């Protein structure tokens, strides 16, 4: 199977498991997965970020809305990337180095 498809499918399946329901990912979610893949976000970081986002959501007192999009997990995924890079190098990195800039996102969607 294509490595790209496997990457996105793993993320989609993990997101669905954590959400507890089968939710078809939106085109925006798929685009975000593509951005992560092209930016070199390791699959492990994406899965850890999704877990961290859901863990935080589950600790909230009010859960009136469900997590319906991978966009909710974006910050935690990027934090997981940074943590993995810090662990690999043994030093703190510049937080801005692990972010995907808005102009990069805009170019991708064009």
Chimera marker file (.cmm) of the C-alpha trace (Angstrom):
<marker_set name="trace">
<marker id="1" x="0.000" y="0.000" z="0.000" r="1" g="1" b="0" radius="0.5"/>
<marker id="2" x="1.120" y="3.540" z="-0.709" r="1" g="1" b="0" radius="0.5"/>
<marker id="3" x="3.039" y="4.966" z="2.259" r="1" g="1" b="0" radius="0.5"/>
<marker id="4" x="1.097" y="8.239" z="2.033" r="1" g="1" b="0" radius="0.5"/>
<marker id="5" x="-2.275" y="6.463" z="2.140" r="1" g="1" b="0" radius="0.5"/>
<marker id="6" x="-1.125" y="4.348" z="5.083" r="1" g="1" b="0" radius="0.5"/>
<marker id="7" x="-0.018" y="7.486" z="6.996" r="1" g="1" b="0" radius="0.5"/>
<marker id="8" x="-3.388" y="9.184" z="6.500" r="1" g="1" b="0" radius="0.5"/>
<marker id="9" x="-5.398" y="6.007" z="7.133" r="1" g="1" b="0" radius="0.5"/>
<marker id="10" x="-3.567" y="5.381" z="10.419" r="1" g="1" b="0" radius="0.5"/>
<marker id="11" x="-4.319" y="8.921" z="11.560" r="1" g="1" b="0" radius="0.5"/>
<marker id="12" x="-7.973" y="8.662" z="10.522" r="1" g="1" b="0" radius="0.5"/>
<marker id="13" x="-8.447" y="5.323" z="12.292" r="1" g="1" b="0" radius="0.5"/>
<marker id="14" x="-6.734" y="6.556" z="15.458" r="1" g="1" b="0" radius="0.5"/>
<marker id="15" x="-8.859" y="9.717" z="15.481" r="1" g="1" b="0" radius="0.5"/>
<marker id="16" x="-12.019" y="7.616" z="15.085" r="1" g="1" b="0" radius="0.5"/>
<marker id="17" x="-10.999" y="5.268" z="17.919" r="1" g="1" b="0" radius="0.5"/>
<marker id="18" x="-10.331" y="8.173" z="20.274" r="1" g="1" b="0" radius="0.5"/>
<marker id="19" x="-13.585" y="9.877" z="19.313" r="1" g="1" b="0" radius="0.5"/>
<marker id="20" x="-15.472" y="6.647" z="19.978" r="1" g="1" b="0" radius="0.5"/>
<marker id="21" x="-17.529" y="6.832" z="16.800" r="1" g="1" b="0" radius="0.5"/>
<marker id="22" x="-16.930" y="6.372" z="13.144" r="1" g="1" b="0" radius="0.5"/>
<marker id="23" x="-16.697" y="9.853" z="11.752" r="1" g="1" b="0" radius="0.5"/>
<marker id="24" x="-15.697" y="10.231" z="8.149" r="1" g="1" b="0" radius="0.5"/>
<marker id="25" x="-12.875" y="12.741" z="8.030" r="1" g="1" b="0" radius="0.5"/>
<marker id="26" x="-13.729" y="15.885" z="6.138" r="1" g="1" b="0" radius="0.5"/>
<marker id="27" x="-11.764" y="17.142" z="3.129" r="1" g="1" b="0" radius="0.5"/>
<marker id="28" x="-10.233" y="19.718" z="5.490" r="1" g="1" b="0" radius="0.5"/>
<marker id="29" x="-9.072" y="16.924" z="7.828" r="1" g="1" b="0" radius="0.5"/>
<marker id="30" x="-7.525" y="15.068" z="4.882" r="1" g="1" b="0" radius="0.5"/>
<marker id="31" x="-5.812" y="18.274" z="3.773" r="1" g="1" b="0" radius="0.5"/>
<marker id="32" x="-4.404" y="18.719" z="7.274" r="1" g="1" b="0" radius="0.5"/>
<marker id="33" x="-3.061" y="15.149" z="7.200" r="1" g="1" b="0" radius="0.5"/>
<marker id="34" x="-1.439" y="15.944" z="3.844" r="1" g="1" b="0" radius="0.5"/>
<marker id="35" x="0.177" y="19.065" z="5.314" r="1" g="1" b="0" radius="0.5"/>
<marker id="36" x="1.503" y="17.040" z="8.258" r="1" g="1" b="0" radius="0.5"/>
<marker id="37" x="2.892" y="14.382" z="5.920" r="1" g="1" b="0" radius="0.5"/>
<marker id="38" x="4.539" y="16.926" z="3.610" r="1" g="1" b="0" radius="0.5"/>
<marker id="39" x="5.945" y="18.845" z="6.607" r="1" g="1" b="0" radius="0.5"/>
<marker id="40" x="7.598" y="15.642" z="7.843" r="1" g="1" b="0" radius="0.5"/>
<marker id="41" x="5.426" y="15.154" z="10.931" r="1" g="1" b="0" radius="0.5"/>
<marker id="42" x="6.178" y="11.603" z="12.092" r="1" g="1" b="0" radius="0.5"/>
<marker id="43" x="3.151" y="9.315" z="12.353" r="1" g="1" b="0" radius="0.5"/>
<marker id="44" x="3.997" y="8.698" z="16.007" r="1" g="1" b="0" radius="0.5"/>
<marker id="45" x="3.857" y="12.445" z="16.724" r="1" g="1" b="0" radius="0.5"/>
<marker id="46" x="0.475" y="12.759" z="15.007" r="1" g="1" b="0" radius="0.5"/>
<marker id="47" x="-0.949" y="9.878" z="17.051" r="1" g="1" b="0" radius="0.5"/>
<marker id="48" x="0.521" y="11.213" z="20.300" r="1" g="1" b="0" radius="0.5"/>
<marker id="49" x="-0.890" y="14.661" z="19.560" r="1" g="1" b="0" radius="0.5"/>
<marker id="50" x="-4.348" y="13.250" z="18.916" r="1" g="1" b="0" radius="0.5"/>
<marker id="51" x="-4.148" y="11.343" z="22.214" r="1" g="1" b="0" radius="0.5"/>
<marker id="52" x="-3.025" y="14.462" z="24.092" r="1" g="1" b="0" radius="0.5"/>
<marker id="53" x="-5.845" y="16.567" z="22.612" r="1" g="1" b="0" radius="0.5"/>
<marker id="54" x="-8.474" y="13.980" z="23.549" r="1" g="1" b="0" radius="0.5"/>
<marker id="55" x="-6.954" y="13.517" z="27.009" r="1" g="1" b="0" radius="0.5"/>
<marker id="56" x="-7.302" y="17.256" z="27.625" r="1" g="1" b="0" radius="0.5"/>
<marker id="57" x="-10.847" y="17.269" z="26.256" r="1" g="1" b="0" radius="0.5"/>
<marker id="58" x="-11.805" y="14.337" z="28.507" r="1" g="1" b="0" radius="0.5"/>
<marker id="59" x="-10.558" y="16.227" z="31.588" r="1" g="1" b="0" radius="0.5"/>
<marker id="60" x="-12.858" y="19.168" z="30.863" r="1" g="1" b="0" radius="0.5"/>
<marker id="61" x="-15.809" y="19.579" z="33.212" r="1" g="1" b="0" radius="0.5"/>
<marker id="62" x="-18.219" y="20.525" z="30.423" r="1" g="1" b="0" radius="0.5"/>
<marker id="63" x="-18.259" y="18.316" z="27.363" r="1" g="1" b="0" radius="0.5"/>
<marker id="64" x="-21.161" y="19.831" z="25.475" r="1" g="1" b="0" radius="0.5"/>
<marker id="65" x="-19.474" y="19.426" z="22.105" r="1" g="1" b="0" radius="0.5"/>
<marker id="66" x="-17.583" y="16.469" z="20.660" r="1" g="1" b="0" radius="0.5"/>
<marker id="67" x="-14.253" y="16.723" z="18.916" r="1" g="1" b="0" radius="0.5"/>
<marker id="68" x="-15.322" y="16.757" z="15.280" r="1" g="1" b="0" radius="0.5"/>
<marker id="69" x="-12.133" y="17.693" z="13.474" r="1" g="1" b="0" radius="0.5"/>
<marker id="70" x="-8.426" y="16.979" z="13.419" r="1" g="1" b="0" radius="0.5"/>
<marker id="71" x="-7.931" y="20.746" z="13.567" r="1" g="1" b="0" radius="0.5"/>
<marker id="72" x="-8.769" y="20.456" z="17.279" r="1" g="1" b="0" radius="0.5"/>
<marker id="73" x="-5.630" y="18.315" z="17.634" r="1" g="1" b="0" radius="0.5"/>
<marker id="74" x="-3.277" y="20.521" z="15.585" r="1" g="1" b="0" radius="0.5"/>
<marker id="75" x="-1.498" y="22.253" z="18.475" r="1" g="1" b="0" radius="0.5"/>
<marker id="76" x="-0.954" y="19.006" z="20.358" r="1" g="1" b="0" radius="0.5"/>
<marker id="77" x="0.414" y="17.306" z="17.237" r="1" g="1" b="0" radius="0.5"/>
<marker id="78" x="2.923" y="20.119" z="16.758" r="1" g="1" b="0" radius="0.5"/>
<marker id="79" x="3.840" y="19.947" z="20.461" r="1" g="1" b="0" radius="0.5"/>
<marker id="80" x="4.458" y="16.194" z="20.067" r="1" g="1" b="0" radius="0.5"/>
<marker id="81" x="6.738" y="16.889" z="17.090" r="1" g="1" b="0" radius="0.5"/>
<marker id="82" x="8.726" y="19.343" z="19.186" r="1" g="1" b="0" radius="0.5"/>
<marker id="83" x="8.966" y="16.917" z="22.112" r="1" g="1" b="0" radius="0.5"/>
<marker id="84" x="10.206" y="14.144" z="19.828" r="1" g="1" b="0" radius="0.5"/>
<marker id="85" x="12.797" y="16.464" z="18.280" r="1" g="1" b="0" radius="0.5"/>
<marker id="86" x="13.964" y="17.593" z="21.727" r="1" g="1" b="0" radius="0.5"/>
<marker id="87" x="14.246" y="13.980" z="22.867" r="1" g="1" b="0" radius="0.5"/>
<marker id="88" x="16.249" y="13.090" z="19.759" r="1" g="1" b="0" radius="0.5"/>
<marker id="89" x="18.679" y="15.983" z="20.128" r="1" g="1" b="0" radius="0.5"/>
<marker id="90" x="18.662" y="16.226" z="23.913" r="1" g="1" b="0" radius="0.5"/>
<marker id="91" x="18.094" y="19.968" z="23.852" r="1" g="1" b="0" radius="0.5"/>
<marker id="92" x="15.317" y="22.530" z="23.763" r="1" g="1" b="0" radius="0.5"/>
<marker id="93" x="14.380" y="23.773" z="20.321" r="1" g="1" b="0" radius="0.5"/>
<marker id="94" x="12.881" y="27.008" z="19.143" r="1" g="1" b="0" radius="0.5"/>
<marker id="95" x="9.084" y="26.462" z="19.345" r="1" g="1" b="0" radius="0.5"/>
<marker id="96" x="8.529" y="28.353" z="16.111" r="1" g="1" b="0" radius="0.5"/>
<marker id="97" x="10.595" y="25.753" z="14.272" r="1" g="1" b="0" radius="0.5"/>
<marker id="98" x="7.923" y="23.093" z="14.846" r="1" g="1" b="0" radius="0.5"/>
<marker id="99" x="4.983" y="25.106" z="13.587" r="1" g="1" b="0" radius="0.5"/>
<marker id="100" x="3.379" y="25.201" z="10.204" r="1" g="1" b="0" radius="0.5"/>
<marker id="101" x="3.019" y="28.838" z="9.242" r="1" g="1" b="0" radius="0.5"/>
<marker id="102" x="-0.281" y="30.230" z="7.977" r="1" g="1" b="0" radius="0.5"/>
<marker id="103" x="1.278" y="31.163" z="4.629" r="1" g="1" b="0" radius="0.5"/>
<marker id="104" x="2.439" y="27.557" z="4.183" r="1" g="1" b="0" radius="0.5"/>
<marker id="105" x="-1.100" y="26.334" z="4.870" r="1" g="1" b="0" radius="0.5"/>
<marker id="106" x="-2.537" y="28.901" z="2.438" r="1" g="1" b="0" radius="0.5"/>
<marker id="107" x="-0.121" y="27.818" z="-0.317" r="1" g="1" b="0" radius="0.5"/>
<marker id="108" x="-1.089" y="24.195" z="0.219" r="1" g="1" b="0" radius="0.5"/>
<marker id="109" x="-4.810" y="24.919" z="-0.073" r="1" g="1" b="0" radius="0.5"/>
<marker id="110" x="-4.293" y="26.945" z="-3.256" r="1" g="1" b="0" radius="0.5"/>
<link id1="1" id2="2" r="1" g="1" b="0" radius="0.2"/>
<link id1="2" id2="3" r="1" g="1" b="0" radius="0.2"/>
<link id1="3" id2="4" r="1" g="1" b="0" radius="0.2"/>
<link id1="4" id2="5" r="1" g="1" b="0" radius="0.2"/>
<link id1="5" id2="6" r="1" g="1" b="0" radius="0.2"/>
<link id1="6" id2="7" r="1" g="1" b="0" radius="0.2"/>
<link id1="7" id2="8" r="1" g="1" b="0" radius="0.2"/>
<link id1="8" id2="9" r="1" g="1" b="0" radius="0.2"/>
<link id1="9" id2="10" r="1" g="1" b="0" radius="0.2"/>
<link id1="10" id2="11" r="1" g="1" b="0" radius="0.2"/>
<link id1="11" id2="12" r="1" g="1" b="0" radius="0.2"/>
<link id1="12" id2="13" r="1" g="1" b="0" radius="0.2"/>
<link id1="13" id2="14" r="1" g="1" b="0" radius="0.2"/>
<link id1="14" id2="15" r="1" g="1" b="0" radius="0.2"/>
<link id1="15" id2="16" r="1" g="1" b="0" radius="0.2"/>
<link id1="16" id2="17" r="1" g="1" b="0" radius="0.2"/>
<link id1="17" id2="18" r="1" g="1" b="0" radius="0.2"/>
<link id1="18" id2="19" r="1" g="1" b="0" radius="0.2"/>
<link id1="19" id2="20" r="1" g="1" b="0" radius="0.2"/>
<link id1="20" id2="21" r="1" g="1" b="0" radius="0.2"/>
<link id1="21" id2="22" r="1" g="1" b="0" radius="0.2"/>
<link id1="22" id2="23" r="1" g="1" b="0" radius="0.2"/>
<link id1="23" id2="24" r="1" g="1" b="0" radius="0.2"/>
<link id1="24" id2="25" r="1" g="1" b="0" radius="0.2"/>
<link id1="25" id2="26" r="1" g="1" b="0" radius="0.2"/>
<link id1="26" id2="27" r="1" g="1" b="0" radius="0.2"/>
<link id1="27" id2="28" r="1" g="1" b="0" radius="0.2"/>
<link id1="28" id2="29" r="1" g="1" b="0" radius="0.2"/>
<link id1="29" id2="30" r="1" g="1" b="0" radius="0.2"/>
<link id1="30" id2="31" r="1" g="1" b="0" radius="0.2"/>
<link id1="31" id2="32" r="1" g="1" b="0" radius="0.2"/>
<link id1="32" id2="33" r="1" g="1" b="0" radius="0.2"/>
<link id1="33" id2="34" r="1" g="1" b="0" radius="0.2"/>
<link id1="34" id2="35" r="1" g="1" b="0" radius="0.2"/>
<link id1="35" id2="36" r="1" g="1" b="0" radius="0.2"/>
<link id1="36" id2="37" r="1" g="1" b="0" radius="0.2"/>
<link id1="37" id2="38" r="1" g="1" b="0" radius="0.2"/>
<link id1="38" id2="39" r="1" g="1" b="0" radius="0.2"/>
<link id1="39" id2="40" r="1" g="1" b="0" radius="0.2"/>
<link id1="40" id2="41" r="1" g="1" b="0" radius="0.2"/>
<link id1="41" id2="42" r="1" g="1" b="0" radius="0.2"/>
<link id1="42" id2="43" r="1" g="1" b="0" radius="0.2"/>
<link id1="43" id2="44" r="1" g="1" b="0" radius="0.2"/>
<link id1="44" id2="45" r="1" g="1" b="0" radius="0.2"/>
<link id1="45" id2="46" r="1" g="1" b="0" radius="0.2"/>
<link id1="46" id2="47" r="1" g="1" b="0" radius="0.2"/>
<link id1="47" id2="48" r="1" g="1" b="0" radius="0.2"/>
<link id1="48" id2="49" r="1" g="1" b="0" radius="0.2"/>
<link id1="49" id2="50" r="1" g="1" b="0" radius="0.2"/>
<link id1="50" id2="51" r="1" g="1" b="0" radius="0.2"/>
<link id1="51" id2="52" r="1" g="1" b="0" radius="0.2"/>
<link id1="52" id2="53" r="1" g="1" b="0" radius="0.2"/>
<link id1="53" id2="54" r="1" g="1" b="0" radius="0.2"/>
<link id1="54" id2="55" r="1" g="1" b="0" radius="0.2"/>
<link id1="55" id2="56" r="1" g="1" b="0" radius="0.2"/>
<link id1="56" id2="57" r="1" g="1" b="0" radius="0.2"/>
<link id1="57" id2="58" r="1" g="1" b="0" radius="0.2"/>
<link id1="58" id2="59" r="1" g="1" b="0" radius="0.2"/>
<link id1="59" id2="60" r="1" g="1" b="0" radius="0.2"/>
<link id1="60" id2="61" r="1" g="1" b="0" radius="0.2"/>
<link id1="61" id2="62" r="1" g="1" b="0" radius="0.2"/>
<link id1="62" id2="63" r="1" g="1" b="0" radius="0.2"/>
<link id1="63" id2="64" r="1" g="1" b="0" radius="0.2"/>
<link id1="64" id2="65" r="1" g="1" b="0" radius="0.2"/>
<link id1="65" id2="66" r="1" g="1" b="0" radius="0.2"/>
<link id1="66" id2="67" r="1" g="1" b="0" radius="0.2"/>
<link id1="67" id2="68" r="1" g="1" b="0" radius="0.2"/>
<link id1="68" id2="69" r="1" g="1" b="0" radius="0.2"/>
<link id1="69" id2="70" r="1" g="1" b="0" radius="0.2"/>
<link id1="70" id2="71" r="1" g="1" b="0" radius="0.2"/>
<link id1="71" id2="72" r="1" g="1" b="0" radius="0.2"/>
<link id1="72" id2="73" r="1" g="1" b="0" radius="0.2"/>
<link id1="73" id2="74" r="1" g="1" b="0" radius="0.2"/>
<link id1="74" id2="75" r="1" g="1" b="0" radius="0.2"/>
<link id1="75" id2="76" r="1" g="1" b="0" radius="0.2"/>
<link id1="76" id2="77" r="1" g="1" b="0" radius="0.2"/>
<link id1="77" id2="78" r="1" g="1" b="0" radius="0.2"/>
<link id1="78" id2="79" r="1" g="1" b="0" radius="0.2"/>
<link id1="79" id2="80" r="1" g="1" b="0" radius="0.2"/>
<link id1="80" id2="81" r="1" g="1" b="0" radius="0.2"/>
<link id1="81" id2="82" r="1" g="1" b="0" radius="0.2"/>
<link id1="82" id2="83" r="1" g="1" b="0" radius="0.2"/>
<link id1="83" id2="84" r="1" g="1" b="0" radius="0.2"/>
<link id1="84" id2="85" r="1" g="1" b="0" radius="0.2"/>
<link id1="85" id2="86" r="1" g="1" b="0" radius="0.2"/>
<link id1="86" id2="87" r="1" g="1" b="0" radius="0.2"/>
<link id1="87" id2="88" r="1" g="1" b="0" radius="0.2"/>
<link id1="88" id2="89" r="1" g="1" b="0" radius="0.2"/>
<link id1="89" id2="90" r="1" g="1" b="0" radius="0.2"/>
<link id1="90" id2="91" r="1" g="1" b="0" radius="0.2"/>
<link id1="91" id2="92" r="1" g="1" b="0" radius="0.2"/>
<link id1="92" id2="93" r="1" g="1" b="0" radius="0.2"/>
<link id1="93" id2="94" r="1" g="1" b="0" radius="0.2"/>
<link id1="94" id2="95" r="1" g="1" b="0" radius="0.2"/>
<link id1="95" id2="96" r="1" g="1" b="0" radius="0.2"/>
<link id1="96" id2="97" r="1" g="1" b="0" radius="0.2"/>
<link id1="97" id2="98" r="1" g="1" b="0" radius="0.2"/>
<link id1="98" id2="99" r="1" g="1" b="0" radius="0.2"/>
<link id1="99" id2="100" r="1" g="1" b="0" radius="0.2"/>
<link id1="100" id2="101" r="1" g="1" b="0" radius="0.2"/>
<link id1="101" id2="102" r="1" g="1" b="0" radius="0.2"/>
<link id1="102" id2="103" r="1" g="1" b="0" radius="0.2"/>
<link id1="103" id2="104" r="1" g="1" b="0" radius="0.2"/>
<link id1="104" id2="105" r="1" g="1" b="0" radius="0.2"/>
<link id1="105" id2="106" r="1" g="1" b="0" radius="0.2"/>
<link id1="106" id2="107" r="1" g="1" b="0" radius="0.2"/>
<link id1="107" id2="108" r="1" g="1" b="0" radius="0.2"/>
<link id1="108" id2="109" r="1" g="1" b="0" radius="0.2"/>
<link id1="109" id2="110" r="1" g="1" b="0" radius="0.2"/>
</marker_set>
